[in-house]
Each structure stands twice: as C-alpha cells, then as structure tokens.
Amino acid sequence: AITVLPLYLSQAVGATALESGLLLLPGSLAMGFAGPIVGRIYD
C-alpha cells in the first residue's frame, strides 16, 4: 500500500508529487511517533 498509494494519487486523482507526499506525511509521522511506543509495549 505504501508503494501503490502515491502512484494512485498521481495518476488517478491527478495530484502532483508534492501533493502526494504531503498527503502521506501525517501517516508517516504517526508511524514514526507510535513505533517506539508500541515497541516498548510489545517488549
């Protein structure tokens, strides 16, 4: 999904590369913040 979503946004929706990146940015930031927390919980 991470690989296909930017392609879908640029080709089907018509978003530019910058717009696609900005749309994916919140999810990336959330994973970056949640990763260490979930790792501590898992251990």
Backbone as XML, in Angstrom:
<?xml version="1.0"?>
<chain id="A" units="angstrom">
  <residue number="1" name="ALA">
    <atom name="N" x="0.820" y="-1.203" z="0.000"/>
    <atom name="CA" x="0.000" y="0.000" z="0.000"/>
    <atom name="C" x="0.862" y="1.264" z="0.000"/>
  </residue>
  <residue number="2" name="ILE">
    <atom name="N" x="1.996" y="1.205" z="0.671"/>
    <atom name="CA" x="2.868" y="2.379" z="0.736"/>
    <atom name="C" x="3.420" y="2.711" z="-0.644"/>
  </residue>
  <residue number="3" name="THR">
    <atom name="N" x="3.673" y="1.694" z="-1.455"/>
    <atom name="CA" x="4.224" y="1.918" z="-2.791"/>
    <atom name="C" x="3.149" y="2.311" z="-3.783"/>
  </residue>
  <residue number="4" name="VAL">
    <atom name="N" x="1.975" y="1.736" z="-3.679"/>
    <atom name="CA" x="0.924" y="1.938" z="-4.670"/>
    <atom name="C" x="0.172" y="3.246" z="-4.451"/>
  </residue>
  <residue number="5" name="LEU">
    <atom name="N" x="0.024" y="3.677" z="-3.228"/>
    <atom name="CA" x="-0.777" y="4.865" z="-2.940"/>
    <atom name="C" x="-0.268" y="6.131" z="-3.612"/>
  </residue>
  <residue number="6" name="PRO">
    <atom name="N" x="1.023" y="6.430" z="-3.603"/>
    <atom name="CA" x="1.476" y="7.632" z="-4.320"/>
    <atom name="C" x="1.224" y="7.551" z="-5.821"/>
  </residue>
  <residue number="7" name="LEU">
    <atom name="N" x="1.368" y="6.362" z="-6.395"/>
    <atom name="CA" x="1.085" y="6.192" z="-7.820"/>
    <atom name="C" x="-0.392" y="6.425" z="-8.108"/>
  </residue>
  <residue number="8" name="TYR">
    <atom name="N" x="-1.254" y="5.896" z="-7.252"/>
    <atom name="CA" x="-2.689" y="6.110" z="-7.414"/>
    <atom name="C" x="-3.033" y="7.591" z="-7.305"/>
  </residue>
  <residue number="9" name="LEU">
    <atom name="N" x="-2.462" y="8.255" z="-6.325"/>
    <atom name="CA" x="-2.760" y="9.674" z="-6.138"/>
    <atom name="C" x="-2.314" y="10.498" z="-7.335"/>
  </residue>
  <residue number="10" name="SER">
    <atom name="N" x="-1.172" y="10.161" z="-7.906"/>
    <atom name="CA" x="-0.670" y="10.964" z="-9.020"/>
    <atom name="C" x="-1.381" y="10.650" z="-10.320"/>
  </residue>
  <residue number="11" name="GLN">
    <atom name="N" x="-1.725" y="9.395" z="-10.568"/>
    <atom name="CA" x="-2.312" y="9.038" z="-11.853"/>
    <atom name="C" x="-3.831" y="9.122" z="-11.856"/>
  </residue>
  <residue number="12" name="ALA">
    <atom name="N" x="-4.495" y="8.550" z="-10.878"/>
    <atom name="CA" x="-5.955" y="8.507" z="-10.883"/>
    <atom name="C" x="-6.565" y="9.799" z="-10.360"/>
  </residue>
  <residue number="13" name="VAL">
    <atom name="N" x="-5.996" y="10.349" z="-9.312"/>
    <atom name="CA" x="-6.557" y="11.549" z="-8.695"/>
    <atom name="C" x="-6.022" y="12.807" z="-9.368"/>
  </residue>
  <residue number="14" name="GLY">
    <atom name="N" x="-4.820" y="12.718" z="-9.927"/>
    <atom name="CA" x="-4.225" y="13.870" z="-10.588"/>
    <atom name="C" x="-3.420" y="14.764" z="-9.668"/>
  </residue>
  <residue number="15" name="ALA">
    <atom name="N" x="-2.998" y="14.234" z="-8.539"/>
    <atom name="CA" x="-2.200" y="15.023" z="-7.600"/>
    <atom name="C" x="-0.755" y="15.087" z="-8.088"/>
  </residue>
  <residue number="16" name="THR">
    <atom name="N" x="-0.088" y="16.175" z="-7.777"/>
    <atom name="CA" x="1.327" y="16.294" z="-8.113"/>
    <atom name="C" x="2.151" y="15.471" z="-7.124"/>
  </residue>
  <residue number="17" name="ALA">
    <atom name="N" x="3.436" y="15.355" z="-7.400"/>
    <atom name="CA" x="4.312" y="14.603" z="-6.498"/>
    <atom name="C" x="4.361" y="15.252" z="-5.116"/>
  </residue>
  <residue number="18" name="LEU">
    <atom name="N" x="4.384" y="16.572" z="-5.087"/>
    <atom name="CA" x="4.401" y="17.276" z="-3.800"/>
    <atom name="C" x="3.109" y="17.033" z="-3.034"/>
  </residue>
  <residue number="19" name="GLU">
    <atom name="N" x="1.976" y="17.113" z="-3.714"/>
    <atom name="CA" x="0.690" y="16.881" z="-3.049"/>
    <atom name="C" x="0.594" y="15.451" z="-2.532"/>
  </residue>
  <residue number="20" name="SER">
    <atom name="N" x="1.067" y="14.490" z="-3.318"/>
    <atom name="CA" x="1.054" y="13.097" z="-2.868"/>
    <atom name="C" x="1.897" y="12.928" z="-1.610"/>
  </residue>
  <residue number="21" name="GLY">
    <atom name="N" x="3.068" y="13.538" z="-1.608"/>
    <atom name="CA" x="3.930" y="13.447" z="-0.438"/>
    <atom name="C" x="3.323" y="14.091" z="0.786"/>
  </residue>
  <residue number="22" name="LEU">
    <atom name="N" x="2.696" y="15.239" z="0.591"/>
    <atom name="CA" x="2.076" y="15.926" z="1.727"/>
    <atom name="C" x="0.871" y="15.156" z="2.255"/>
  </residue>
  <residue number="23" name="LEU">
    <atom name="N" x="0.161" y="14.450" z="1.377"/>
    <atom name="CA" x="-0.967" y="13.643" z="1.833"/>
    <atom name="C" x="-0.503" y="12.429" z="2.641"/>
  </residue>
  <residue number="24" name="LEU">
    <atom name="N" x="0.677" y="11.916" z="2.322"/>
    <atom name="CA" x="1.197" y="10.757" z="3.044"/>
    <atom name="C" x="1.985" y="11.131" z="4.293"/>
  </residue>
  <residue number="25" name="LEU">
    <atom name="N" x="2.328" y="12.383" z="4.439"/>
    <atom name="CA" x="3.157" y="12.832" z="5.559"/>
    <atom name="C" x="2.542" y="12.565" z="6.937"/>
  </residue>
  <residue number="26" name="PRO">
    <atom name="N" x="1.255" y="12.838" z="7.178"/>
    <atom name="CA" x="0.708" y="12.580" z="8.521"/>
    <atom name="C" x="0.815" y="11.115" z="8.945"/>
  </residue>
  <residue number="27" name="GLY">
    <atom name="N" x="0.577" y="10.199" z="8.009"/>
    <atom name="CA" x="0.701" y="8.782" z="8.346"/>
    <atom name="C" x="2.123" y="8.394" z="8.686"/>
  </residue>
  <residue number="28" name="SER">
    <atom name="N" x="3.071" y="8.949" z="7.947"/>
    <atom name="CA" x="4.480" y="8.661" z="8.219"/>
    <atom name="C" x="4.899" y="9.202" z="9.577"/>
  </residue>
  <residue number="29" name="LEU">
    <atom name="N" x="4.464" y="10.400" z="9.892"/>
    <atom name="CA" x="4.787" y="10.973" z="11.201"/>
    <atom name="C" x="4.155" y="10.169" z="12.327"/>
  </residue>
  <residue number="30" name="ALA">
    <atom name="N" x="2.918" y="9.731" z="12.129"/>
    <atom name="CA" x="2.244" y="8.934" z="13.154"/>
    <atom name="C" x="2.981" y="7.623" z="13.389"/>
  </residue>
  <residue number="31" name="MET">
    <atom name="N" x="3.435" y="6.972" z="12.312"/>
    <atom name="CA" x="4.193" y="5.728" z="12.470"/>
    <atom name="C" x="5.529" y="5.984" z="13.163"/>
  </residue>
  <residue number="32" name="GLY">
    <atom name="N" x="6.145" y="7.114" z="12.863"/>
    <atom name="CA" x="7.413" y="7.447" z="13.492"/>
    <atom name="C" x="7.281" y="7.682" z="14.982"/>
  </residue>
  <residue number="33" name="PHE">
    <atom name="N" x="6.190" y="8.299" z="15.395"/>
    <atom name="CA" x="5.974" y="8.541" z="16.822"/>
    <atom name="C" x="5.453" y="7.299" z="17.537"/>
  </residue>
  <residue number="34" name="ALA">
    <atom name="N" x="4.600" y="6.530" z="16.880"/>
    <atom name="CA" x="3.993" y="5.373" z="17.528"/>
    <atom name="C" x="4.928" y="4.174" z="17.580"/>
  </residue>
  <residue number="35" name="GLY">
    <atom name="N" x="5.888" y="4.092" z="16.667"/>
    <atom name="CA" x="6.776" y="2.930" z="16.609"/>
    <atom name="C" x="7.506" y="2.643" z="17.903"/>
  </residue>
  <residue number="36" name="PRO">
    <atom name="N" x="8.213" y="3.612" z="18.470"/>
    <atom name="CA" x="8.911" y="3.338" z="19.734"/>
    <atom name="C" x="7.957" y="3.015" z="20.891"/>
  </residue>
  <residue number="37" name="ILE">
    <atom name="N" x="6.819" y="3.649" z="20.912"/>
    <atom name="CA" x="5.851" y="3.399" z="21.989"/>
    <atom name="C" x="5.321" y="1.975" z="21.899"/>
  </residue>
  <residue number="38" name="VAL">
    <atom name="N" x="4.950" y="1.566" z="20.701"/>
    <atom name="CA" x="4.448" y="0.204" z="20.511"/>
    <atom name="C" x="5.552" y="-0.807" z="20.787"/>
  </residue>
  <residue number="39" name="GLY">
    <atom name="N" x="6.784" y="-0.466" z="20.435"/>
    <atom name="CA" x="7.904" y="-1.355" z="20.732"/>
    <atom name="C" x="8.091" y="-1.570" z="22.216"/>
  </residue>
  <residue number="40" name="ARG">
    <atom name="N" x="7.946" y="-0.517" z="22.991"/>
    <atom name="CA" x="8.063" y="-0.656" z="24.456"/>
    <atom name="C" x="6.920" y="-1.492" z="25.017"/>
  </residue>
  <residue number="41" name="ILE">
    <atom name="N" x="5.716" y="-1.278" z="24.495"/>
    <atom name="CA" x="4.569" y="-2.055" z="24.969"/>
    <atom name="C" x="4.751" y="-3.528" z="24.619"/>
  </residue>
  <residue number="42" name="TYR">
    <atom name="N" x="5.266" y="-3.782" z="23.415"/>
    <atom name="CA" x="5.438" y="-5.159" z="22.963"/>
    <atom name="C" x="6.479" y="-5.900" z="23.792"/>
  </residue>
  <residue number="43" name="ASP">
    <atom name="N" x="7.519" y="-5.197" z="24.189"/>
    <atom name="CA" x="8.566" y="-5.851" z="24.995"/>
    <atom name="C" x="8.032" y="-6.048" z="26.384"/>
  </residue>
</chain>
